[in-house]
Amino acid sequence: MTSRVPLIAGNWKMNLDHFQAIALIQKLSWTLDDAKHDYEKAEVAVFPPFTDLRTAQTLIESEKFKIGLGAQDVSRHSSGAFTGEVSGAFLSKLNVKYVLIGHSERRQYHSETDEILNAKVSAAWQNGLIPIICVGETLEELELQGQAAVPIAQALAALSGHETLGEFVIAYEPVWAIGTGKVATPAEAEAVAKALRAAITQEFGQESGNSRILYGGSVKANNVAGFLASGEVDGVLVGGASLDADEFAGIARFQKHIVL
Ligand code: PEP
């Protein structure tokens, strides 16, 4: 298990064609390189569409600042007659390090259940990938059950039943805050991260409890510092704002804005 180095992860979703993807990776690499070690205390990773992973890998490898590579999904199967699916084995050959599992858009539009997501976590570990398990409550669930109950239940469901746990990251993303401009407060994100850590530690032990917990939902360069100031939240998962190199690099420079 690694230490809790802050992770700044950019989920491009189904945005940017091949040429736009190349332009963004290049601009991001130059911007991060230019920062002269401003970012050294954080890990930065991008999650392009599958069709751009190979190109992103090549571009990233030739740059000084090592941006990490992630995929937006993984098949729970390793190979075979599963048309349209992408195996974790294929991803790891492209030096993909992380894979998003259970993003709310996959839960909602692709009917991904806790059972499917649990199998995807296994598939990630079998192929040496680090799952970023996305959890979060809808507005209705927030009103009925409070803020932490659904994220905890989803995290435990994704992690339970494995013989041993590999490295993982949890991304707390309130569904009502994704792409809406509505943001959880830093105090809310801190409280949910604390509750998630306590539940994971109780269920799976101290080492798992030391896993990184990110916040996601309308994060921008001008609000990121608040989430990371308490030390409970170990990074951010960024959607819309990761499509702009300057904005995303601004998020990665969060240390500059933290006043302790
Ligand atoms: C996301 O899709 O994971 C996300 C957090 O999106 P946004 O930053 O646009 O709210």
py3Dmol code that shows the C-alpha trace and the ligand (Angstrom):
import py3Dmol

protein = """\
ATOM      1  CA  MET A   1       0.000   0.000   0.000  1.00  0.00           C
ATOM      2  CA  THR A   2       1.456   3.387  -0.939  1.00  0.00           C
ATOM      3  CA  SER A   3       1.450   6.404   1.357  1.00  0.00           C
ATOM      4  CA  ARG A   4      -1.343   8.900   0.880  1.00  0.00           C
ATOM      5  CA  VAL A   5       0.291  11.039  -1.815  1.00  0.00           C
ATOM      6  CA  PRO A   6      -2.470  13.340  -3.099  1.00  0.00           C
ATOM      7  CA  LEU A   7      -3.924  12.145  -6.399  1.00  0.00           C
ATOM      8  CA  ILE A   8      -5.296  14.654  -8.913  1.00  0.00           C
ATOM      9  CA  ALA A   9      -7.268  12.580 -11.428  1.00  0.00           C
ATOM     10  CA  GLY A  10      -8.870  13.948 -14.606  1.00  0.00           C
ATOM     11  CA  ASN A  11     -11.812  11.966 -16.035  1.00  0.00           C
ATOM     12  CA  TRP A  12     -12.295  13.127 -19.619  1.00  0.00           C
ATOM     13  CA  LYS A  13     -15.455  11.019 -20.023  1.00  0.00           C
ATOM     14  CA  MET A  14     -16.538  10.753 -23.707  1.00  0.00           C
ATOM     15  CA  ASN A  15     -14.968  14.061 -24.674  1.00  0.00           C
ATOM     16  CA  LEU A  16     -12.193  15.133 -27.059  1.00  0.00           C
ATOM     17  CA  ASP A  17     -11.475  13.451 -30.360  1.00  0.00           C
ATOM     18  CA  HIS A  18      -8.070  11.930 -31.054  1.00  0.00           C
ATOM     19  CA  PHE A  19      -6.441  15.192 -32.170  1.00  0.00           C
ATOM     20  CA  GLN A  20      -7.914  17.203 -29.324  1.00  0.00           C
ATOM     21  CA  ALA A  21      -6.663  14.533 -26.911  1.00  0.00           C
ATOM     22  CA  ILE A  22      -3.121  14.837 -28.258  1.00  0.00           C
ATOM     23  CA  ALA A  23      -3.269  18.621 -27.931  1.00  0.00           C
ATOM     24  CA  LEU A  24      -4.503  18.444 -24.340  1.00  0.00           C
ATOM     25  CA  ILE A  25      -1.871  15.920 -23.200  1.00  0.00           C
ATOM     26  CA  GLN A  26       0.881  17.976 -24.800  1.00  0.00           C
ATOM     27  CA  LYS A  27      -0.298  21.257 -23.321  1.00  0.00           C
ATOM     28  CA  LEU A  28      -0.782  19.669 -19.915  1.00  0.00           C
ATOM     29  CA  SER A  29       2.698  18.127 -19.974  1.00  0.00           C
ATOM     30  CA  TRP A  30       4.293  21.443 -20.915  1.00  0.00           C
ATOM     31  CA  THR A  31       2.351  23.303 -18.256  1.00  0.00           C
ATOM     32  CA  LEU A  32       3.251  20.789 -15.560  1.00  0.00           C
ATOM     33  CA  ASP A  33       6.895  20.667 -16.674  1.00  0.00           C
ATOM     34  CA  ASP A  34       7.046  24.444 -16.565  1.00  0.00           C
ATOM     35  CA  ALA A  35       5.958  24.460 -12.962  1.00  0.00           C
ATOM     36  CA  LYS A  36       9.479  23.720 -11.741  1.00  0.00           C
ATOM     37  CA  HIS A  37       8.560  21.243  -9.035  1.00  0.00           C
ATOM     38  CA  ASP A  38       5.444  23.006  -7.812  1.00  0.00           C
ATOM     39  CA  TYR A  39       3.621  19.719  -8.204  1.00  0.00           C
ATOM     40  CA  GLU A  40       6.129  17.309  -6.806  1.00  0.00           C
ATOM     41  CA  LYS A  41       4.012  16.392  -3.822  1.00  0.00           C
ATOM     42  CA  ALA A  42       1.048  15.258  -5.911  1.00  0.00           C
ATOM     43  CA  GLU A  43       0.413  12.556  -8.458  1.00  0.00           C
ATOM     44  CA  VAL A  44      -1.448  13.698 -11.580  1.00  0.00           C
ATOM     45  CA  ALA A  45      -3.331  11.202 -13.770  1.00  0.00           C
ATOM     46  CA  VAL A  46      -5.574  11.514 -16.817  1.00  0.00           C
ATOM     47  CA  PHE A  47      -8.373   9.161 -17.888  1.00  0.00           C
ATOM     48  CA  PRO A  48      -8.901   9.551 -21.649  1.00  0.00           C
ATOM     49  CA  PRO A  49     -11.302   7.438 -23.729  1.00  0.00           C
ATOM     50  CA  PHE A  50      -9.996   3.933 -24.551  1.00  0.00           C
ATOM     51  CA  THR A  51      -9.190   4.985 -28.125  1.00  0.00           C
ATOM     52  CA  ASP A  52      -6.593   7.483 -26.870  1.00  0.00           C
ATOM     53  CA  LEU A  53      -4.805   5.399 -24.248  1.00  0.00           C
ATOM     54  CA  ARG A  54      -2.101   4.144 -26.614  1.00  0.00           C
ATOM     55  CA  THR A  55      -1.301   7.628 -27.898  1.00  0.00           C
ATOM     56  CA  ALA A  56      -1.439   9.115 -24.423  1.00  0.00           C
ATOM     57  CA  GLN A  57       0.994   6.456 -23.200  1.00  0.00           C
ATOM     58  CA  THR A  58       3.516   7.362 -25.923  1.00  0.00           C
ATOM     59  CA  LEU A  59       3.187  11.106 -25.347  1.00  0.00           C
ATOM     60  CA  ILE A  60       3.451  10.797 -21.589  1.00  0.00           C
ATOM     61  CA  GLU A  61       6.531   8.594 -21.741  1.00  0.00           C
ATOM     62  CA  SER A  62       8.496  11.185 -23.674  1.00  0.00           C
ATOM     63  CA  GLU A  63       7.740  14.014 -21.226  1.00  0.00           C
ATOM     64  CA  LYS A  64       9.713  14.981 -18.131  1.00  0.00           C
ATOM     65  CA  PHE A  65       6.684  15.321 -15.869  1.00  0.00           C
ATOM     66  CA  LYS A  66       5.252  11.849 -15.521  1.00  0.00           C
ATOM     67  CA  ILE A  67       1.496  12.081 -15.800  1.00  0.00           C
ATOM     68  CA  GLY A  68      -0.169   8.811 -14.784  1.00  0.00           C
ATOM     69  CA  LEU A  69      -2.616   7.024 -17.049  1.00  0.00           C
ATOM     70  CA  GLY A  70      -6.035   5.681 -16.131  1.00  0.00           C
ATOM     71  CA  ALA A  71      -8.945   4.042 -17.946  1.00  0.00           C
ATOM     72  CA  GLN A  72     -12.592   4.964 -17.427  1.00  0.00           C
ATOM     73  CA  ASP A  73     -13.798   1.364 -17.085  1.00  0.00           C
ATOM     74  CA  VAL A  74     -12.643  -2.250 -17.259  1.00  0.00           C
ATOM     75  CA  SER A  75     -14.364  -5.512 -18.152  1.00  0.00           C
ATOM     76  CA  ARG A  76     -14.972  -7.961 -15.357  1.00  0.00           C
ATOM     77  CA  HIS A  77     -13.921 -10.705 -17.826  1.00  0.00           C
ATOM     78  CA  SER A  78     -10.337 -11.349 -18.842  1.00  0.00           C
ATOM     79  CA  SER A  79     -10.903 -12.322 -22.495  1.00  0.00           C
ATOM     80  CA  GLY A  80     -13.345 -14.009 -24.863  1.00  0.00           C
ATOM     81  CA  ALA A  81     -16.705 -13.416 -26.493  1.00  0.00           C
ATOM     82  CA  PHE A  82     -17.600 -10.111 -24.831  1.00  0.00           C
ATOM     83  CA  THR A  83     -18.064  -7.744 -27.760  1.00  0.00           C
ATOM     84  CA  GLY A  84     -17.213  -4.168 -26.971  1.00  0.00           C
ATOM     85  CA  GLU A  85     -15.557  -4.922 -23.636  1.00  0.00           C
ATOM     86  CA  VAL A  86     -11.959  -4.006 -22.759  1.00  0.00           C
ATOM     87  CA  SER A  87      -9.907  -6.393 -20.642  1.00  0.00           C
ATOM     88  CA  GLY A  88      -7.703  -5.254 -17.762  1.00  0.00           C
ATOM     89  CA  ALA A  89      -4.955  -7.381 -19.318  1.00  0.00           C
ATOM     90  CA  PHE A  90      -5.008  -5.135 -22.393  1.00  0.00           C
ATOM     91  CA  LEU A  91      -4.920  -1.998 -20.252  1.00  0.00           C
ATOM     92  CA  SER A  92      -1.950  -3.070 -18.189  1.00  0.00           C
ATOM     93  CA  LYS A  93       0.069  -3.661 -21.402  1.00  0.00           C
ATOM     94  CA  LEU A  94      -0.384   0.069 -22.120  1.00  0.00           C
ATOM     95  CA  ASN A  95       1.016   1.012 -18.705  1.00  0.00           C
ATOM     96  CA  VAL A  96      -2.395   2.014 -17.465  1.00  0.00           C
ATOM     97  CA  LYS A  97      -2.130   2.352 -13.687  1.00  0.00           C
ATOM     98  CA  TYR A  98      -5.643   3.209 -12.539  1.00  0.00           C
ATOM     99  CA  VAL A  99      -9.142   2.269 -13.590  1.00  0.00           C
ATOM    100  CA  LEU A 100     -12.370   4.026 -12.615  1.00  0.00           C
ATOM    101  CA  ILE A 101     -14.930   1.570 -11.298  1.00  0.00           C
ATOM    102  CA  GLY A 102     -18.564   2.392 -10.643  1.00  0.00           C
ATOM    103  CA  HIS A 103     -18.619   5.992 -11.814  1.00  0.00           C
ATOM    104  CA  SER A 104     -22.187   7.184 -11.206  1.00  0.00           C
ATOM    105  CA  GLU A 105     -22.731   7.505 -14.966  1.00  0.00           C
ATOM    106  CA  ARG A 106     -21.946   3.789 -15.361  1.00  0.00           C
ATOM    107  CA  ARG A 107     -24.158   2.872 -12.418  1.00  0.00           C
ATOM    108  CA  GLN A 108     -26.978   4.978 -13.850  1.00  0.00           C
ATOM    109  CA  TYR A 109     -26.762   4.519 -17.640  1.00  0.00           C
ATOM    110  CA  HIS A 110     -25.235   1.027 -17.805  1.00  0.00           C
ATOM    111  CA  SER A 111     -27.052  -0.508 -14.836  1.00  0.00           C
ATOM    112  CA  GLU A 112     -23.826  -1.516 -13.152  1.00  0.00           C
ATOM    113  CA  THR A 113     -24.748  -3.206  -9.881  1.00  0.00           C
ATOM    114  CA  ASP A 114     -22.646  -3.665  -6.747  1.00  0.00           C
ATOM    115  CA  GLU A 115     -22.100  -7.281  -7.828  1.00  0.00           C
ATOM    116  CA  ILE A 116     -20.736  -6.313 -11.247  1.00  0.00           C
ATOM    117  CA  LEU A 117     -18.531  -3.650  -9.699  1.00  0.00           C
ATOM    118  CA  ASN A 118     -17.173  -6.102  -7.130  1.00  0.00           C
ATOM    119  CA  ALA A 119     -16.127  -8.383 -10.028  1.00  0.00           C
ATOM    120  CA  LYS A 120     -14.518  -5.418 -11.801  1.00  0.00           C
ATOM    121  CA  VAL A 121     -12.451  -4.665  -8.696  1.00  0.00           C
ATOM    122  CA  SER A 122     -11.181  -8.275  -8.825  1.00  0.00           C
ATOM    123  CA  ALA A 123     -10.413  -7.932 -12.535  1.00  0.00           C
ATOM    124  CA  ALA A 124      -8.432  -4.764 -11.864  1.00  0.00           C
ATOM    125  CA  TRP A 125      -6.323  -6.410  -9.166  1.00  0.00           C
ATOM    126  CA  GLN A 126      -5.764  -9.555 -11.268  1.00  0.00           C
ATOM    127  CA  ASN A 127      -4.215  -7.329 -13.914  1.00  0.00           C
ATOM    128  CA  GLY A 128      -2.111  -5.138 -11.659  1.00  0.00           C
ATOM    129  CA  LEU A 129      -4.411  -2.106 -11.959  1.00  0.00           C
ATOM    130  CA  ILE A 130      -5.450   0.122  -9.061  1.00  0.00           C
ATOM    131  CA  PRO A 131      -9.245   0.491  -8.937  1.00  0.00           C
ATOM    132  CA  ILE A 132     -10.623   3.919  -8.140  1.00  0.00           C
ATOM    133  CA  ILE A 133     -13.985   2.932  -6.708  1.00  0.00           C
ATOM    134  CA  CYS A 134     -16.504   5.733  -7.202  1.00  0.00           C
ATOM    135  CA  VAL A 135     -19.233   6.056  -4.600  1.00  0.00           C
ATOM    136  CA  GLY A 136     -21.838   8.675  -3.857  1.00  0.00           C
ATOM    137  CA  GLU A 137     -25.440   9.403  -3.029  1.00  0.00           C
ATOM    138  CA  THR A 138     -28.184  10.913  -5.171  1.00  0.00           C
ATOM    139  CA  LEU A 139     -30.115  13.931  -3.912  1.00  0.00           C
ATOM    140  CA  GLU A 140     -33.000  11.664  -2.938  1.00  0.00           C
ATOM    141  CA  GLU A 141     -30.687   9.322  -1.011  1.00  0.00           C
ATOM    142  CA  LEU A 142     -29.096  12.328   0.673  1.00  0.00           C
ATOM    143  CA  GLU A 143     -32.482  13.488   1.905  1.00  0.00           C
ATOM    144  CA  LEU A 144     -33.585  10.027   3.078  1.00  0.00           C
ATOM    145  CA  GLN A 145     -30.361   8.528   4.425  1.00  0.00           C
ATOM    146  CA  GLY A 146     -27.931  11.375   5.052  1.00  0.00           C
ATOM    147  CA  GLN A 147     -24.619  11.817   3.305  1.00  0.00           C
ATOM    148  CA  ALA A 148     -22.370   8.901   4.319  1.00  0.00           C
ATOM    149  CA  ALA A 149     -24.670   5.837   4.336  1.00  0.00           C
ATOM    150  CA  VAL A 150     -24.805   5.165   0.590  1.00  0.00           C
ATOM    151  CA  PRO A 151     -21.084   5.817  -0.087  1.00  0.00           C
ATOM    152  CA  ILE A 152     -20.138   3.476   2.767  1.00  0.00           C
ATOM    153  CA  ALA A 153     -22.503   0.723   1.584  1.00  0.00           C
ATOM    154  CA  GLN A 154     -21.197   1.028  -1.997  1.00  0.00           C
ATOM    155  CA  ALA A 155     -17.535   0.970  -0.915  1.00  0.00           C
ATOM    156  CA  LEU A 156     -18.006  -2.075   1.342  1.00  0.00           C
ATOM    157  CA  ALA A 157     -19.945  -3.888  -1.409  1.00  0.00           C
ATOM    158  CA  ALA A 158     -17.143  -3.300  -3.923  1.00  0.00           C
ATOM    159  CA  LEU A 159     -14.458  -4.491  -1.512  1.00  0.00           C
ATOM    160  CA  SER A 160     -16.139  -7.417   0.215  1.00  0.00           C
ATOM    161  CA  GLY A 161     -15.571 -11.091  -0.578  1.00  0.00           C
ATOM    162  CA  HIS A 162     -12.074 -10.820  -2.081  1.00  0.00           C
ATOM    163  CA  GLU A 163      -9.494 -13.222  -0.682  1.00  0.00           C
ATOM    164  CA  THR A 164      -7.001 -10.420  -0.198  1.00  0.00           C
ATOM    165  CA  LEU A 165      -7.380  -6.730  -0.889  1.00  0.00           C
ATOM    166  CA  GLY A 166      -4.987  -5.036  -3.291  1.00  0.00           C
ATOM    167  CA  GLU A 167      -4.319  -1.309  -3.431  1.00  0.00           C
ATOM    168  CA  PHE A 168      -7.422   0.785  -4.078  1.00  0.00           C
ATOM    169  CA  VAL A 169      -8.626   4.376  -4.012  1.00  0.00           C
ATOM    170  CA  ILE A 170     -12.130   5.526  -3.115  1.00  0.00           C
ATOM    171  CA  ALA A 171     -13.603   8.553  -4.893  1.00  0.00           C
ATOM    172  CA  TYR A 172     -16.485  10.130  -2.992  1.00  0.00           C
ATOM    173  CA  GLU A 173     -18.606  11.823  -5.642  1.00  0.00           C
ATOM    174  CA  PRO A 174     -22.049  12.992  -4.555  1.00  0.00           C
ATOM    175  CA  VAL A 175     -24.176  12.363  -7.659  1.00  0.00           C
ATOM    176  CA  TRP A 176     -25.915  15.705  -7.163  1.00  0.00           C
ATOM    177  CA  ALA A 177     -22.537  17.479  -7.458  1.00  0.00           C
ATOM    178  CA  ILE A 178     -21.266  15.887 -10.682  1.00  0.00           C
ATOM    179  CA  GLY A 179     -21.283  18.284 -13.611  1.00  0.00           C
ATOM    180  CA  THR A 180     -23.916  20.435 -11.928  1.00  0.00           C
ATOM    181  CA  GLY A 181     -21.826  23.240 -10.487  1.00  0.00           C
ATOM    182  CA  LYS A 182     -23.210  22.288  -7.043  1.00  0.00           C
ATOM    183  CA  VAL A 183     -20.327  21.436  -4.748  1.00  0.00           C
ATOM    184  CA  ALA A 184     -20.263  19.654  -1.401  1.00  0.00           C
ATOM    185  CA  THR A 185     -18.657  21.829   1.239  1.00  0.00           C
ATOM    186  CA  PRO A 186     -15.128  20.926   2.348  1.00  0.00           C
ATOM    187  CA  ALA A 187     -16.574  20.078   5.780  1.00  0.00           C
ATOM    188  CA  GLU A 188     -19.082  17.660   4.189  1.00  0.00           C
ATOM    189  CA  ALA A 189     -16.391  15.989   2.069  1.00  0.00           C
ATOM    190  CA  GLU A 190     -14.151  15.735   5.138  1.00  0.00           C
ATOM    191  CA  ALA A 191     -16.920  14.157   7.233  1.00  0.00           C
ATOM    192  CA  VAL A 192     -17.795  11.572   4.555  1.00  0.00           C
ATOM    193  CA  ALA A 193     -14.098  10.734   4.005  1.00  0.00           C
ATOM    194  CA  LYS A 194     -13.689  10.219   7.765  1.00  0.00           C
ATOM    195  CA  ALA A 195     -16.778   8.003   7.930  1.00  0.00           C
ATOM    196  CA  LEU A 196     -15.632   5.975   4.901  1.00  0.00           C
ATOM    197  CA  ARG A 197     -12.182   5.489   6.401  1.00  0.00           C
ATOM    198  CA  ALA A 198     -13.620   4.372   9.728  1.00  0.00           C
ATOM    199  CA  ALA A 199     -15.997   1.871   8.066  1.00  0.00           C
ATOM    200  CA  ILE A 200     -13.268   0.453   5.801  1.00  0.00           C
ATOM    201  CA  THR A 201     -10.825   0.162   8.714  1.00  0.00           C
ATOM    202  CA  GLN A 202     -13.425  -1.601  10.839  1.00  0.00           C
ATOM    203  CA  GLU A 203     -14.292  -4.063   8.067  1.00  0.00           C
ATOM    204  CA  PHE A 204     -10.903  -4.701   6.460  1.00  0.00           C
ATOM    205  CA  GLY A 205      -8.219  -3.477   8.889  1.00  0.00           C
ATOM    206  CA  GLN A 206      -5.859  -0.588   9.289  1.00  0.00           C
ATOM    207  CA  GLU A 207      -3.922  -0.988   6.043  1.00  0.00           C
ATOM    208  CA  SER A 208      -7.067  -0.727   3.917  1.00  0.00           C
ATOM    209  CA  GLY A 209      -8.214   2.191   6.055  1.00  0.00           C
ATOM    210  CA  ASN A 210      -5.060   4.033   4.978  1.00  0.00           C
ATOM    211  CA  SER A 211      -6.160   3.981   1.334  1.00  0.00           C
ATOM    212  CA  ARG A 212      -6.587   7.288  -0.407  1.00  0.00           C
ATOM    213  CA  ILE A 213     -10.029   8.865  -0.459  1.00  0.00           C
ATOM    214  CA  LEU A 214     -10.730  11.508  -3.104  1.00  0.00           C
ATOM    215  CA  TYR A 215     -13.536  14.030  -3.474  1.00  0.00           C
ATOM    216  CA  GLY A 216     -15.184  14.636  -6.847  1.00  0.00           C
ATOM    217  CA  GLY A 217     -17.995  16.881  -8.019  1.00  0.00           C
ATOM    218  CA  SER A 218     -17.568  20.273  -9.722  1.00  0.00           C
ATOM    219  CA  VAL A 219     -13.969  20.717  -8.509  1.00  0.00           C
ATOM    220  CA  LYS A 220     -12.178  23.726  -9.985  1.00  0.00           C
ATOM    221  CA  ALA A 221      -8.836  25.450  -9.429  1.00  0.00           C
ATOM    222  CA  ASN A 222     -10.586  28.020  -7.243  1.00  0.00           C
ATOM    223  CA  ASN A 223     -12.218  25.532  -4.840  1.00  0.00           C
ATOM    224  CA  VAL A 224      -9.779  22.582  -4.709  1.00  0.00           C
ATOM    225  CA  ALA A 225      -7.684  23.835  -1.802  1.00  0.00           C
ATOM    226  CA  GLY A 226     -10.609  23.759   0.594  1.00  0.00           C
ATOM    227  CA  PHE A 227     -11.114  20.037   0.043  1.00  0.00           C
ATOM    228  CA  LEU A 228      -7.495  19.142   0.620  1.00  0.00           C
ATOM    229  CA  ALA A 229      -6.743  21.410   3.554  1.00  0.00           C
ATOM    230  CA  SER A 230      -8.004  19.099   6.296  1.00  0.00           C
ATOM    231  CA  GLY A 231      -5.831  16.128   5.316  1.00  0.00           C
ATOM    232  CA  GLU A 232      -8.821  13.752   5.330  1.00  0.00           C
ATOM    233  CA  VAL A 233      -9.381  14.055   1.565  1.00  0.00           C
ATOM    234  CA  ASP A 234      -6.359  12.765  -0.374  1.00  0.00           C
ATOM    235  CA  GLY A 235      -7.018  14.236  -3.786  1.00  0.00           C
ATOM    236  CA  VAL A 236      -9.745  14.989  -6.291  1.00  0.00           C
ATOM    237  CA  LEU A 237     -11.464  13.334  -9.230  1.00  0.00           C
ATOM    238  CA  VAL A 238     -12.189  16.044 -11.777  1.00  0.00           C
ATOM    239  CA  GLY A 239     -14.535  15.844 -14.765  1.00  0.00           C
ATOM    240  CA  GLY A 240     -15.310  19.014 -16.727  1.00  0.00           C
ATOM    241  CA  ALA A 241     -12.372  21.055 -15.442  1.00  0.00           C
ATOM    242  CA  SER A 242      -9.877  18.376 -16.543  1.00  0.00           C
ATOM    243  CA  LEU A 243     -10.606  19.191 -20.195  1.00  0.00           C
ATOM    244  CA  ASP A 244      -8.752  22.498 -19.930  1.00  0.00           C
ATOM    245  CA  ALA A 245      -4.986  22.194 -19.440  1.00  0.00           C
ATOM    246  CA  ASP A 246      -4.606  25.498 -17.552  1.00  0.00           C
ATOM    247  CA  GLU A 247      -7.551  24.800 -15.254  1.00  0.00           C
ATOM    248  CA  PHE A 248      -6.447  21.222 -14.550  1.00  0.00           C
ATOM    249  CA  ALA A 249      -2.850  22.304 -13.931  1.00  0.00           C
ATOM    250  CA  GLY A 250      -4.281  24.966 -11.599  1.00  0.00           C
ATOM    251  CA  ILE A 251      -6.028  22.185  -9.669  1.00  0.00           C
ATOM    252  CA  ALA A 252      -2.761  20.219  -9.506  1.00  0.00           C
ATOM    253  CA  ARG A 253      -1.143  23.326  -7.972  1.00  0.00           C
ATOM    254  CA  PHE A 254      -3.450  23.110  -4.999  1.00  0.00           C
ATOM    255  CA  GLN A 255      -0.561  23.233  -2.510  1.00  0.00           C
ATOM    256  CA  LYS A 256      -0.018  26.863  -3.500  1.00  0.00           C
ATOM    257  CA  HIS A 257      -3.455  27.784  -2.253  1.00  0.00           C
ATOM    258  CA  ILE A 258      -3.494  25.851   1.002  1.00  0.00           C
ATOM    259  CA  VAL A 259      -2.942  28.046   4.005  1.00  0.00           C
ATOM    260  CA  LEU A 260      -2.413  25.829   7.027  1.00  0.00           C
TER     261      LEU A 260
END
"""
ligand_1 = """\
10
PEP
C -16.782 13.250 -12.571
O -17.376 13.002 -13.606
O -16.150 12.347 -11.982
C -16.844 14.615 -12.049
C -16.470 14.837 -10.832
O -17.327 15.574 -12.922
P -17.320 17.188 -12.678
O -15.967 17.543 -12.115
O -17.564 17.760 -14.020
O -18.404 17.464 -11.690
"""
view = py3Dmol.view(width=600, height=400)
view.addModel(protein, "pdb")
view.setStyle({"model": 0}, {"cartoon": {"style": "trace"}})
view.addModel(ligand_1, "xyz")
view.setStyle({"model": 1}, {"stick": {}})
view.zoomTo()
view.show()
